[in-house]
Amino acid sequence: MPTRNNKTAKEGLWELRLYVAGQTPKSLAAFANLKKICEEHLSGKYTIEIIDLLTNPTLAKGDQILAIPTLVRKLPEPVRKIIGDLSNTERVLVGLDLRPGFAGARRGA
Amino acid sequence: MAKQPARPHPFHLQKCPTGINGLDELTQGGLPRGRPTLVTGSAGSGKTLLALQFLVNGATEYNEPGVFMAFEETGDDLTTNVASLGFDLDGLTKKKKLAIDYVYIERSEIEETGEYDLEGLFVRLGYAIDSIGAKRVVLDTIEVLFGGLPNEGVLRAELRRLFRWLKDKGVTALITGERGETSLTRYGLEEYVADCVILLDHRITDQTSTRRLRIVKYRGSSHGTNEYPFLIDEAGISVLPVTSLGLNYDVPEKRISTGIPRLDAMFGDKGFYKGSSILVSGTAGTGKTTVASHFADAACRKDKRCLYFAFEESPQQITRNMASVGIDLKPWLQKKNLLVRSARPTFYGLERHLLEMTRLIRTFNPEVVVMDPITNLITVGLAADVKSMLTRLVDHLKTREITAFFTSLSSPDGSAEQTDIVVSSLMDTWIVLKDIQAEGERNHGLTIVKSRGMAHSNQLREYRLTANGFHLEDVYLGPQGVLTGAARAALEAEEVAASLARTQEMERQKRQIERKRSVVDAQIAALRADYEAEEEELKKNITEMEARERAAALQRARISSLRKADKEGDCANKK
């Protein structure tokens, strides 16, 4: 488990991966929601990689993807997974550890 | 158990053979092809193994590649766990006969943020299926998803879609599920997989474990409905269907010697039917093993193979003991005509015994099988279980035309034959050896209680175990029935004496006749002699008289010539 210092050191490098399967309404919604959240909270310090499993089915195995859409936070560590179309912003923020003060509580849990 | 090809089915429901011993017989060909089958059971009941065996057999025997989607164990764990069964998962994976995908899901790592579906699972499964052209799919255990995903509603909808999708794909799927308290599976998977449901069970009765399998439902096909015991051993799963063989086998007309000539005579001089089942029951020390050894010995003498299961004695002990009654089994053991397999019945459960036996029968391929004694198996299971096991064994032996010889120990009290009733209906021939206690002695008697399909002696015969083996005595009937032991010996002596007296009397009378004849002969000779003497006298007189007559005539002629009388003719005229 990386320490909080590590995390802060890598604060600038948010690597996000969004797994979708084709251009479904849910996928499109997820991407739009993600974009919005990132712009609001991580402006300028994030990358989003979209992986379409219909074209790259082998990639599903690596990140243990079952649900679509799934957002994987590769960096900063630890890896976190958020499933769904990201329409519940509150929960996305919790999932990404972006809610100040809440992250510590979760980590302790 | 021999593997049988899938039988054609009247409903034309295509079957997908599992290649698992016995299961294909129960399902009359295998699982429903192109449809999902649910295998449910409690923890450790062998679900994963059954599923994996289904895939491995498909890949190796039926050229049907398979996908194993593991939700519980990683691919490496799985490979290691089944390597001991001889399943080379790595090799099959390399040959593109098998694809293993480990699905890991951990609820605490997942945040749910809106609508989603399980397309990722579909993509992974679809990719795995397409990459090797899989015909078979195993999902083990998909119920893990219920613990991993928060939204059960979505999950249920997706499962329904998954099973429909699998059907559309045309793959034969096997889904495992954990047994629920009140339902077949904990999360009600049976709701989605309705074509075929197989229930596995693992029970401990009297400290002995028995695994059982039951086909709860099989849509569109008839199937065995009982609970069938099955085994997991180094070859994987073997199901032992109780009635799969049924009562439909060829019966040979050939006969096989009992090894005891006088006993053969009691069976119309020919012995048992080949391929029949024979029970010899008797109390302790009545020579059951000796009779069995005679039978084994006779088979070996005809260069047949005999398999001897001994539940009480070691092979060495049997050979030594039988040598004392003049049966030398050693050469047969050396020639490998005889194989003695000793095992304590309590060593393992009944089903395991049966499996070991059938396996040995398959490899050794004997014509004669001896089990001595079957009563010891009762210590392992209930009488009903023993009977069911023996039924299957007898059926198995009969289909192979193997003559089966069982011995059974009866209790020494009045119900001597009662204990055997359990199994006697399975037996074609039943010989009872019993103690006959009378006049301060204990002797042995043999009777044939039944022998299906042949004339047989109804006599109670006394026998002795001599240095030359089992010896049936001559029959002596006394006023109280058959005489045995000293009473028989006494009567035997009496009969010898009486017979001697009769012979002597006969001799005496013969001699008297001789004497009479010689007396008569002598008398006849005397009479004849008298007669001959008289005849001679008379004849002499006649001759004398004739001579005298001639002399007189001569005299007359001379006188007349002297008188110069007339010639003969004149003289007559002158008279």
Interface residues (C-beta under 8 A of the other chain):
Chain A: Y19 A21 T24 K26 A29 A30 N33 L53 L54 P57 T58 A60 K61 Q64 I65 L66 A67 I68 P69 T70 L71 V79 R80 K81 I82 I83 G84 D85 L86 S87 N88 R91 V92 V94 G95
Chain B: D101 V103 Y104 I105 E109 I110 E111 E112 T113 G114 E115 Y116 D117 L118 E119 G120 L121 F122 V123 R124 G126 Y127 L145 L149
